[in-house]
Amino acid sequence: MLFCFLYIYFLHGEILNEAQFVYSKGITVYHPVISALIISVVLQIIQWLITRFIHFPSRWYALSYFPSILLFTMLADIDGTTIAHFTFGSWVWSAPLLVIIYALIVYYFMSNKNTYNDYELTITESLYPNHIILLVMILVAGSVPSSKDVYLFELKTERLVHERKYDEAVQVGERSLKANKRLTQLRMFALAKQDELGERIFDFPQYYGTKGLLDINDRDSVYRISVDDICRGIGAMPGASIKTTKRYLDLMTTSDSLRTPMAIDYSLCYLLLDKKLDEFCSEVFVYYNPDRSRLPKAYQEALIYKADIDGDSLTFIDKEIADNFRLYKQIKAENLDSTKRSNRSRRAYGNTFWWYYEN
């Protein structure tokens, strides 16, 4: 029961939360402690019922936990495919097969129960086989689930965004270089809600370019935070005639009635992720005045990079950013192996526009 409770509460709660939201269409709410406790108790009751009908020899008593462990493993093996398509995968044939094998083992013990005299066993002889059996079943149950870390990061981030805990959302998996498109979109939305999109966009891996910022054509209905929710947060939902994210953001920023600070940052960051440096430099000063307000970090990095290409100088760039760019150029100029140079620049400046633009 302790293993089951801790596993579900700490490792599997986000997936069950997502599953309950999808299957109930958002009507019911998942409670981590209560849900983990109920599942643990129900599985323990199943074990008690097994022992009421089958008398296991003391030495092999742990086998009575097998049905509960099997159900737990099936529950723990839920992943994104299971949730989206309500499929049992390989459990359709493997679960019945395991039940048949278990029934044969139980039949063997029931047929030979007179062979095992519980009264002749010492406590040690009874405990060791049970501990080994239980440990093996727990190890197998814990190793079967196939959900990847990045999927768990995505679900936790989505839940925190849904709860409007944006600061906590951007901290999920922040030290990991793993990311998927959906996780990246949620992180960008959480940053934008805190007015930090232009400041911290490159603090996270950007493997998906503009689609990691926003993809208005991603209409998966199982999301707790859908693309429509993100667009509503930006300012308005895209109409049916709008087919691309770029077109949507252009309309949001050119319309006086729809333009919001979040829409502006989304539009400018889209240009950065699309590596449209010239277009960005011509657009940024339409919305930002460097003489009156500090430009976000990523915007300054793009401007100093473009100024360096054109041979211009900028007076409003923060000294720290200017110094970092000078050191970044020094690393590039060093006579190093290309792989070593790339690794060094990635470690030191992987969270900058310069590194993203050149890689």
N, C-alpha and C positions, 0 to 999 in steps of 0.2 A: 504493500500500500504506500509506503514511504517513497519507494522508487517511482511508482506510478505518479504520485502527487507531484514530486519534485520535477520529474521529466515534463509533465504537462504544463505545470505552472511556469517553469523557467525556460524551457526549450520549445514547447509546442503550442503555447497559448496563442501566439499571433496567428498561426495557421488555422486553429479552431475558431478563433475570433472571425477570421475572414470567411471560413466555411459557413458559420452560423449566420453571418450577415447576408451572404449570397443566397443560401437556401431559404432563409426567412424573409428575403427581400427587404431587409433592414427593419423588420417589425420588432424582432427580439434583440436583446442586448447580451453580449457575452461578458460574464463576470469571472475573472481569472481564478480567484480563490474558490468561489462556490462551485464553479464548473469542474476544476481539478479535483475538488473534494468529492463531488457527486460521482464522477467517473471512477475514482479510486474505490469508493464504497460499493458501487454497483459491481465492479469486477471482483471485489472481495466476497460479496454475497454469492456470486456465481461459483466461486471456489467452495464456499460453505455448502451450497446445494449439491455440488459434485460429491463432496464427502458424505453427505446424507444418504446417497444412493449407492456409492461405491466405497467399499472398505479397502483402503490401500494399506499394505504392510508398512510399518513404521519407518523402515529403511528407505522406502520409495514414496513417502507421503508427499514430497514436493511435486510429484507428477500431477497431483490434483490441481495445481496452479496452471497447468498447460492451457486449458480453454481460456482462462482469463488473460494469460500472457499472449495468446494468439489474437484475441480480440483487441487487446491493447496495441499490439504490433500493427494490426490493420488500421487502427485509428491513427497511430503515429506515422503511418506511411502516406497520409493524405498530403498531396502537394498541389501545385497550381493546376496541373492537368486534371486531377481528380475533381477539384472545385469547379473548374470551368465546364467540364463535360460530364460530371457525375459518373465517373467510370471507376470500377474496382481494379482495373489493370490485370496483372497476373494473379491477383488473389481470386479471381473467378474460378481458376482451376487448382491453384496451389492450396487454398484454404480447405476445400473438400478433401484433397489428397492428404493433407496433414491430419485432418479429423479422422479419416479412415485408418491411418497409421496409428494414431493415438488410441482409437477404439480397439485395434488389434492388440496393442500393448496392455490395455486395461483388461481385455478378455483373457490374456495370458495369465495375468496376476489373479484374476478371479477364479480361473480354472485350477490354479496351483496355490491357492491361498493357504492350504494346509502345510505346504512346504516351508513357509516362512513363520517361524515361531518368534513373535515379538518379545516374549519374556526371556529369551536366551541372549538377547542383544544388550550390549552395554550402551550407555548414553552416547559414547564416542562413535560406536558403530552405527548408531541411528542418525546422528547429526551429520557426520561427514558426507555421506552420499546425498543427503537432502541439501546441504549447503552447496555442494558441487552442482547438482542438478539445477537448483534455483539460480546460481550464479551464471551457468551456461545459458539458461533461458533468458535472463536479463541482458546478458551481453549480446545475444542474438537479436533480441527485441530492440536494443538500443542501436544496433548497427544496420538494421534494415531500412529505416527511413532515408529517403534519397533527396530531401529538400536541401538546396544549396544555401550557403550563408547569405549570398546576395539576395535571394528570394525572401529570407527572413528579415534582412535589412529593409527590403521594400515594404513588407507588410507592417513592420513596426513604424516606419516612417509615415506610411499612409494613415495608420491609426492615430499617430500624434498630430498629423496635419488635420485629420478629421476632428480631433479634440481641440484644435487651435493652439496646440503647444508647439509653436514653430521653432522656438529656440532648441527645444529638446529634439525635434525632428531632424535638424541639420547635424546633430551630434551623433546620430545613429551610424555606426560603421565609418566614422570620419577618418579613421586611421588606416582603413583598408583601401587598397587600390582596385578592388572588385566593384563593379557597378553594372547595372543593366539600364536600358533606356527608361523604363518606368521609374526606377529609383532616382535617376538623374532628374527627370521631370519634376518629381515630388520635391526633391531638394531645392531646385531652382524656384519652385513656387513658394516654399517655406522661406527662402532668402528674400524673395520679392515682397512677401507679406511683412517682413521686418525692414524693408527698404534697404536691403544689403545685397541685392542681386549684382549691381555693377561693382560692388566692393569685393565680393567673395566668389564670384562665379567660377574662377579658376582654382579655388581652394579644393575643388573636387574633380575627379577624373572626368574628362569630356570626350568619351569614346564615340559618341553618336552625333556630334556636330549639332546642327540646328534641331534635329529630331529629339535630342536630349533636353532641349529647352521647352519645346511645345510641338505637338503634332495633332493638328485639329482633325485629322482623318482617323485617329485612333479612337474607335467608338466601342470598345469592349464594355459590356454592360455590367460586368462583375465588380467593377471598381467602386470602392467606397468614395474615393475622390476621382471623379471622372474628368475627362477633358472639358466637358461643359461646365463643371464646377470651377476648374482653373480659369476658363474664359470668363465666367461670371465674376471671379475675383479680379481679373484684369480690367473688366469694365463692361463687357457685353458678350453674348454668345454669337458665334459666326452664323450668318445666314446660309441657306441651302446653296446659294449660288457661289459661295466662297469656297474654293477648292484647295487653296494652299495656305500655309501658315503665314508666308510672307505677305500675301494679299490681305489676310485678316489683320496683321499688325500694321500694314500701311493704312488701311481704312481707320483703324483705331487711333492712329497718331495724327492723321490729316483732318479728322472730324473734330471740330471744337466741342461738340456735345458728348463725344465718346472718349476724348483724350483724357487719360489719367496718368499720374506719375508712374504707376506700375506698367501701363501700356508703353510708355516712353522707354523705360528701362528694358522691357522685353524686346522692343524693336531694335534698340541699340545693341543689346547683347546678341540678338539674332545676327546682326551684321558682323559682329566680332567672331561668332562661331562659324559663320559662313566665309570668314576671311576676306570680307569685302572692305578692305582697309580704307580705300579712297572714299567710298560711299559713307562709311562711318564718320570719317573726319569731316565730311561736309554736313553731316546731319547732327553731330553731337552739339555743336554750338547754336543750333536752332533752339535747343531746349536747356542748355547749360551755359551760364556765363562764368568763365573762369575768374573774372575780376570780383565776382560777388559771392560765389559759393565754391567750396572745394569739390573738385571732380572726383567721382569714385575711382578707386585704385586701378581697376581694369581699363577704364577710359584713359587715364593718364598714361598707362603702359602702352596703349595703342597709339596715342598721340606722340609720345617720345620716340616710339619705333618708326613712325611715319616721318617725323622730323629728321631723324637720323638718316633715313633713306634719301630725303630731299636736301639734306645739308643745312637744315634750318635749326634754329635754337628756340627753346621755349622757356619763358621765365616763370611760368605759374606751376610748373611741375614740382611736386614735393621733393625736397633734397634727398630723402631716403630712397625714393623711387629712382631718381636720377643716378645716385651712387650705385644702386643695384644694377641698373642697366649698363653702367660703365664696367662693372665687374663681370656681368654676363658676357659682354663683348670681349673682355680679356680672356675668359675661358674659351670662347669660340676661336680666338686668335692663337691660343697655345698650340704648340706643335705636339699634339697627342694623337694617339690612335683614335679613329672616328668613334669606335664603341666606347672607349674610356671618356672621350670628350662628351658624348651624348649622355652617358650615365652620370657624369659629374654635373652637367648642366641640369639634368632631370632632378637630381637630389637637391640642388641648391635653388633652382628656379622653375621647378615643375608646376608651381602654382601661379605662374605668370602668363600673360597673353603672349609674350615673346616665345616662350617654349612651345605653347600650343600652336602658334602661327607657323613655326618652322618644323613641326613634326606631324 
